[in-house]
């Protein structure tokens, strides 16, 4: 299945740097639907982490989950809110996943480097790996990273996202906020180490979500049995 090119006659049309009908933060050079089935190398079926169940629970939806959505919600608001998560959200992660990358490896290699250099323990990097599809999207929306306007198929590692933090202090503050969200301790980290985290996660790197786990997921044929079910 091929991904369509964006409508070049529409000046407001969003698209990937390669011109595909994908999100602007998606650096996938392939014109074909892409599935990774893992989140930066972590199998979504493997685990959820303690009190962060809501942020790391990607278990395949069960009949009990769908029963609760159908009969256990009492307001339209609660139904709409809950339907976005466990009743179908993990399926996006299982099929789409996050992967890709340049010659330096991609997001799994970047986080493994932080573990190898003792900046973070493996439990902490696993939390981030399992949520990079959201972190990357939010970094783009918050103008913390920018994407190339255009990439040719032979761009290679030159087609990567760049950090746009105003200063080192702003970069450190953004990392503190992000680590706090996932209850990752950072009091022991120096400013340099906090900047190293930003460099590994966002600066001069490239990785991307599979098509089922990004803003243009309806291009994926397997998207359609999920949403009509809900």
C-alpha positions as CSV (number, residue, x, y, z in Angstrom):
1,X,0.0,0.0,0.0
2,X,1.5,3.3,-1.0
3,X,1.1,6.7,0.8
4,X,-0.3,9.5,-1.4
5,X,1.6,12.7,-2.0
6,X,0.1,15.9,-0.6
7,X,-2.0,18.2,-2.6
8,X,0.6,20.7,-3.8
9,X,-2.1,23.1,-5.0
10,X,-3.3,23.7,-1.4
11,X,-0.8,26.1,0.3
12,X,-2.2,25.2,3.7
13,X,-1.8,21.4,3.3
14,X,0.3,19.8,6.0
15,X,2.7,17.0,4.9
16,X,5.9,15.3,5.7
17,X,9.2,16.7,4.5
18,X,9.2,14.0,1.8
19,X,5.9,15.3,0.5
20,X,3.8,12.4,1.7
21,X,0.4,12.7,3.4
22,X,2.0,12.1,6.8
23,X,2.5,14.4,9.8
24,X,5.1,17.1,9.5
25,X,7.2,15.4,12.2
26,X,7.3,12.1,10.3
27,X,10.7,11.7,8.6
28,X,9.9,8.3,7.0
29,X,11.3,8.3,3.5
30,X,9.4,5.2,2.4
31,X,6.4,5.7,0.1
32,X,4.9,2.5,1.6
33,X,2.8,2.0,4.7
34,X,5.3,1.2,7.5
35,X,4.7,-0.9,10.6
36,X,7.3,-1.4,13.4
37,X,5.3,-3.3,16.0
38,X,7.6,-2.0,18.7
39,X,8.2,1.3,20.4
40,X,11.8,2.2,20.0
41,X,12.7,-1.5,20.4
42,X,10.3,-2.1,23.3
43,X,7.5,-4.6,22.7
44,X,4.2,-2.8,23.7
45,X,2.8,-6.1,25.0
46,X,5.6,-6.7,27.5
47,X,4.9,-4.4,30.5
48,X,3.4,-1.5,32.2
49,X,5.3,0.3,34.9
50,X,3.9,0.6,38.4
51,X,2.0,3.8,39.0
52,X,2.5,4.9,35.4
53,X,0.0,2.3,34.2
54,X,-1.9,5.0,32.2
55,X,1.3,6.0,30.4
56,X,2.9,2.6,29.8
57,X,-0.1,0.2,29.5
58,X,-0.3,-0.9,25.9
59,X,-2.0,-4.3,26.5
60,X,-4.2,-5.5,23.7
61,X,-7.9,-4.4,24.4
62,X,-9.9,-7.2,25.9
63,X,-13.7,-8.0,25.9
64,X,-13.8,-6.7,29.4
65,X,-12.4,-3.3,28.3
66,X,-15.0,-3.0,25.6
67,X,-17.8,-4.2,28.0
68,X,-16.8,-1.4,30.4
69,X,-16.9,1.2,27.7
70,X,-20.3,0.0,26.5
71,X,-22.1,-0.5,29.8
72,X,-19.9,1.2,32.4
73,X,-19.8,4.8,31.3
74,X,-22.7,7.1,32.3
75,X,-22.0,10.3,30.4
76,X,-21.1,11.1,26.8
77,X,-18.0,13.0,28.0
78,X,-16.7,9.9,29.9
79,X,-17.4,7.6,27.0
80,X,-15.5,9.8,24.5
81,X,-12.6,10.3,26.8
82,X,-12.2,6.6,27.7
83,X,-12.7,5.4,24.2
84,X,-9.5,7.2,23.1
85,X,-7.3,5.1,25.4
86,X,-7.5,1.4,26.4
87,X,-10.4,0.3,24.2
88,X,-8.4,1.0,21.0
89,X,-5.3,3.1,21.6
90,X,-2.9,0.2,22.2
91,X,-3.7,-1.3,18.8
92,X,-2.2,1.8,17.2
93,X,1.0,1.1,19.2
94,X,1.1,-2.6,18.4
95,X,0.8,-2.1,14.7
96,X,2.4,1.2,14.0
97,X,5.1,1.4,16.7
98,X,8.1,3.8,16.5
99,X,11.4,3.0,14.6
100,X,13.4,4.2,11.7
101,X,16.5,6.2,12.1
102,X,19.7,7.3,10.4
103,X,23.1,5.6,10.3
104,X,23.4,6.3,14.1
105,X,20.6,3.8,14.8
106,X,17.4,5.7,15.9
107,X,15.5,6.1,19.1
108,X,16.3,2.7,20.6
109,X,20.0,3.3,20.1
110,X,19.8,6.9,21.5
111,X,18.1,5.7,24.7
112,X,20.5,2.8,25.1
113,X,23.3,5.2,25.0
114,X,21.8,7.2,27.9
115,X,21.7,3.9,29.9
116,X,25.2,2.9,28.9
117,X,26.6,6.3,30.2
118,X,24.6,6.1,33.4
119,X,22.5,9.2,32.8
120,X,19.3,7.1,33.2
121,X,18.6,3.6,34.4
122,X,16.9,1.1,32.0
123,X,13.5,1.5,33.7
124,X,13.5,5.3,33.0
125,X,14.6,4.9,29.4
126,X,11.9,2.3,28.8
127,X,9.3,4.8,29.9
128,X,10.5,7.3,27.4
129,X,10.8,4.7,24.6
130,X,7.2,3.7,25.1
131,X,6.0,7.3,24.8
132,X,8.3,8.8,22.1
133,X,5.5,8.9,19.6
134,X,3.8,11.5,21.8
135,X,6.9,13.3,23.0
136,X,8.1,13.9,19.4
137,X,4.7,15.2,18.3
138,X,4.4,17.5,21.3
139,X,8.0,18.8,20.9
140,X,7.1,19.8,17.3
141,X,3.8,21.4,18.4
142,X,5.7,23.3,21.2
143,X,8.3,24.6,18.7
144,X,11.0,22.8,20.6
145,X,12.1,21.0,17.4
146,X,11.7,21.9,13.7
147,X,11.6,19.6,10.7
148,X,13.1,20.2,7.3
149,X,10.8,21.9,4.9
150,X,11.9,19.5,2.1
151,X,13.9,16.3,1.9
152,X,14.8,14.4,-1.2
153,X,15.0,10.6,-1.2
154,X,18.8,10.8,-1.2
155,X,19.0,13.2,1.8
156,X,20.1,10.5,4.1
157,X,21.1,11.7,7.6
158,X,20.8,15.3,6.5
159,X,17.0,14.9,6.8
160,X,16.8,15.1,10.6
161,X,15.0,17.2,13.2
162,X,16.8,20.1,14.9
163,X,16.4,21.6,18.4
164,X,15.1,25.1,18.5
165,X,15.4,25.9,22.2
166,X,16.1,29.6,22.9
167,X,18.9,28.9,25.3
168,X,20.5,26.1,27.3
169,X,18.4,27.1,30.2
170,X,15.2,26.7,28.2
171,X,16.4,23.3,27.1
172,X,17.1,22.2,30.7
173,X,13.7,23.5,31.8
174,X,11.9,21.5,29.0
175,X,13.8,18.3,30.0
176,X,12.9,18.8,33.7
177,X,9.2,19.2,32.8
178,X,9.3,16.1,30.5
179,X,11.1,13.9,33.1
180,X,8.7,15.0,35.8
181,X,5.7,13.9,33.7
182,X,7.1,10.4,33.7
183,X,8.3,10.5,37.3
184,X,11.9,10.2,36.4
185,X,14.3,11.6,38.9
186,X,16.7,14.2,37.7
187,X,18.0,15.9,40.9
188,X,21.3,14.1,40.5
189,X,21.8,15.2,36.9
190,X,24.0,18.2,36.0
191,X,22.9,20.8,33.4
192,X,25.3,19.2,31.0
193,X,23.7,15.8,31.4
194,X,20.2,17.3,31.0
195,X,21.4,18.8,27.7
196,X,22.8,15.4,26.8
197,X,19.3,14.0,27.2
198,X,17.9,16.6,24.9
199,X,20.6,15.9,22.4
200,X,19.9,12.2,22.4
201,X,16.1,12.6,22.2
202,X,15.6,15.5,19.9
203,X,18.7,17.2,18.4
204,X,20.1,16.1,15.1
205,X,18.4,12.7,15.2
206,X,15.8,11.0,13.1
207,X,13.2,8.4,13.9
208,X,9.5,8.3,13.2
209,X,6.2,6.6,14.1
210,X,4.7,3.8,11.9
211,X,1.7,5.0,9.9
212,X,-0.8,3.4,12.3
213,X,0.6,5.6,15.2
214,X,0.6,9.1,13.7
215,X,-1.7,11.9,12.7
216,X,-2.4,10.4,9.3
217,X,-3.2,7.0,10.5
218,X,-6.4,6.7,8.3
219,X,-4.1,6.0,5.4
220,X,-3.4,2.6,7.0
221,X,-5.9,-0.1,5.9
222,X,-5.9,-1.7,9.4
223,X,-7.0,1.6,10.9
224,X,-10.6,1.1,9.6
225,X,-11.7,-2.0,11.5
226,X,-10.8,-0.3,14.8
227,X,-12.6,3.1,14.7
228,X,-15.9,1.9,13.3
229,X,-16.0,-0.8,16.0
230,X,-16.0,2.0,18.6
